Amino acid sequence: MLRFEQVNKIYKTRRDKVTGLNNVNIHIAQGDFAALVGPSGSGKTTFLVTAGAMMRPTSGKVYLGGRDVFAMKPNELAELRLRSIGFIFQTFNLITYLTARQNVMAALMLAGKSPAEQEDAADKLLQKVGLADRADHKPFELSVGQQQRVALARMLANDPPLILADEPTGNLDPQTSADVMDFLTALNKEQGKTIVMVTHSMEAAKRAKRIITCNNGIIEEAR
């Protein structure tokens, strides 16, 4: 599904060079659920945005579904991100002036669905995450946990095989965190979604099938 081959990422500042990824070689198989853990600045988020084809590595290759991601043309790369990758962010990234339904519809619009198809699919997804009765509410009218569930529904809009989650429980209370992890676990076990999750929470990490440690850009399987 996802493979890194000798991937390096170097950030250059005026005076220094900072290593984001240091010769990373790792394979995430179809249907896997991997949790990336490590201190702040260890390379977790750099790994995630590189896996999501949002940042080009300094050297090395990234493969998704057997395709060399960064050898693609810009339009092919945009299509790959739209069809194959779902993102979940700690900050949710909802559009504040749109309702829950409209936030989910926005992802479907980008995929070329008709307005009727967008609305029907959005309502089904909101029902799936338990927010059918909040479809017409804007983000500020929703609790933090409800906002994260809208973000989950939006992420699922185009049925991506790969889900990349950046601290999906970071802003949530313990019960809501557990609910989100239950949801992700079910997506992995029941639908075969491949999930790569960055987290500071060992409780969340223990729900994954694998724990991968990150430290100073070095990424390896936990012992």
C-alpha positions in Angstrom: 0.0 0.0 0.0 2.5 2.6 1.2 6.3 2.3 1.0 9.2 4.6 1.7 12.5 3.8 0.2 15.6 5.6 1.6 13.5 8.8 2.1 15.3 11.8 3.5 13.9 15.3 4.3 16.2 18.1 5.1 14.8 21.5 6.2 17.2 24.4 5.5 17.2 27.5 7.7 19.6 30.5 7.3 22.2 28.9 9.6 21.3 25.3 10.0 20.0 22.2 8.4 17.3 20.2 10.3 16.7 16.5 9.5 13.0 15.8 9.3 13.4 12.2 7.9 16.6 10.2 8.1 16.9 7.4 5.5 13.5 6.0 6.2 12.6 2.6 4.8 9.2 1.3 5.8 6.2 -0.6 4.4 2.6 -0.1 5.4 0.6 -3.0 4.0 -3.0 -2.9 2.8 -5.3 -3.2 5.8 -2.6 -2.3 8.3 -3.1 0.1 11.2 0.1 1.8 12.3 0.6 4.3 15.1 3.6 6.7 15.0 4.8 7.8 18.4 7.7 9.9 19.6 8.5 13.4 21.0 7.6 16.6 19.3 10.0 17.4 16.4 10.9 13.7 16.0 9.6 13.4 12.4 6.1 12.1 12.8 4.2 14.9 11.0 6.9 15.1 8.4 6.4 11.4 7.7 2.6 11.9 7.5 2.6 14.9 5.1 5.1 13.1 2.9 3.0 10.0 2.9 0.0 12.2 1.9 1.9 13.6 -1.1 1.8 17.1 0.4 5.5 17.5 0.7 8.3 16.3 -1.5 11.2 14.5 0.2 14.8 15.8 -0.3 15.7 12.3 -1.6 14.3 8.8 -1.9 11.0 7.5 -3.2 7.5 7.1 -1.9 5.2 4.5 -3.4 1.4 4.4 -3.0 -0.4 1.4 -4.5 2.8 0.6 -6.4 3.0 4.0 -8.0 6.0 6.4 -7.5 4.1 9.3 -6.0 6.5 12.1 -6.7 7.1 11.0 -10.3 3.5 11.8 -11.1 2.4 14.9 -13.0 0.7 17.6 -10.8 -2.8 16.7 -12.1 -2.2 13.0 -11.4 -1.0 13.8 -7.9 -4.0 15.9 -7.2 -6.3 13.1 -8.3 -4.4 10.6 -6.2 -4.9 12.8 -3.1 -8.6 13.2 -3.9 -9.4 9.6 -4.6 -7.0 7.6 -2.5 -6.1 9.5 0.7 -8.3 10.7 3.5 -6.9 13.2 6.1 -8.0 13.7 9.7 -6.5 16.7 11.5 -6.3 17.6 15.2 -7.8 21.1 14.3 -10.6 19.5 12.1 -10.1 22.2 9.4 -13.9 22.6 8.9 -15.1 25.6 6.9 -16.7 27.8 9.6 -19.4 29.4 7.5 -20.7 26.1 6.1 -23.1 23.7 7.9 -22.0 20.1 8.8 -23.8 18.9 5.6 -22.1 21.5 3.4 -18.7 20.7 4.8 -19.1 17.1 3.8 -20.6 18.0 0.5 -17.6 20.2 -0.3 -15.4 17.0 -0.6 -18.0 15.4 -2.8 -18.2 18.5 -5.0 -14.5 18.3 -5.7 -15.0 14.7 -6.8 -17.5 15.8 -9.4 -20.7 14.6 -7.8 -24.0 16.3 -8.7 -25.7 18.5 -6.0 -28.3 15.8 -5.4 -25.6 13.1 -5.0 -23.6 15.3 -2.7 -26.5 16.0 -0.4 -27.7 12.4 -0.3 -24.2 11.0 0.4 -23.4 13.7 3.0 -26.6 12.9 5.0 -25.7 9.2 4.9 -22.2 9.9 6.2 -23.4 12.2 9.0 -25.9 9.5 10.0 -23.0 7.0 10.1 -21.1 9.2 12.6 -24.2 9.9 14.7 -24.8 13.5 13.5 -27.9 13.2 11.4 -29.7 15.6 13.7 -26.9 18.2 13.4 -26.6 18.4 9.6 -27.7 22.0 9.5 -25.5 23.2 12.3 -22.3 25.2 11.7 -19.1 24.3 13.5 -19.5 26.9 16.2 -22.8 25.3 17.1 -21.2 21.9 17.6 -19.2 20.5 20.5 -15.5 19.7 19.8 -16.3 16.0 19.6 -19.1 16.7 17.1 -16.8 18.8 15.0 -14.3 15.9 14.9 -17.1 13.6 13.8 -18.0 16.0 10.9 -14.4 15.9 9.9 -14.5 12.1 10.0 -17.6 12.1 7.7 -15.9 14.5 5.3 -12.8 12.3 5.3 -14.9 9.3 4.3 -16.7 11.2 1.5 -14.7 9.7 -1.3 -14.1 6.3 0.3 -10.3 6.5 0.5 -8.4 3.3 1.0 -5.7 5.1 3.0 -6.4 7.3 6.0 -3.8 9.6 7.5 -4.7 10.9 11.0 -2.7 13.6 12.7 -3.5 13.5 16.5 -7.1 12.7 15.9 -7.9 12.6 19.6 -5.6 15.4 20.6 -8.3 18.0 21.5 -10.9 15.6 22.8 -12.0 14.5 26.2 -11.4 10.8 27.2 -14.8 9.5 26.3 -14.9 11.2 22.9 -11.3 10.1 22.2 -12.4 6.5 22.9 -15.4 7.0 20.5 -13.1 8.2 17.7 -10.7 5.3 18.2 -13.6 2.9 18.2 -14.6 4.4 14.8 -11.2 4.2 13.3 -10.7 0.6 14.6 -14.0 -0.4 13.0 -12.9 1.2 9.7 -9.8 -0.8 9.8 -11.3 -4.1 10.9 -14.6 -4.0 9.0 -13.8 -2.1 5.9 -10.1 -2.9 5.5 -9.0 0.7 5.6 -5.3 1.3 5.9 -4.6 3.8 8.7 -1.5 5.6 9.7 -2.0 7.7 12.8 0.3 10.1 14.5 -0.4 10.3 18.3 1.1 11.4 21.6 -1.4 9.1 23.4 -0.1 5.6 24.2 -3.7 4.6 24.9 -4.6 5.5 21.3 -1.4 3.9 20.0 -2.3 0.6 21.7 -5.4 0.4 19.5 -3.3 0.1 16.4 -1.8 -3.2 15.0 1.7 -1.7 15.0 3.6 1.0 16.9 6.3 2.8 15.0 8.7 5.0 16.9 10.1 8.3 15.6 13.2 10.0 17.0 15.4 12.7 15.2 14.0 11.7 11.9 14.7 8.0 12.3 11.6 5.9 12.0 11.5 2.2 13.0 9.3 -0.5 14.4 8.9 -0.3 18.2 10.7 -3.1 20.0 
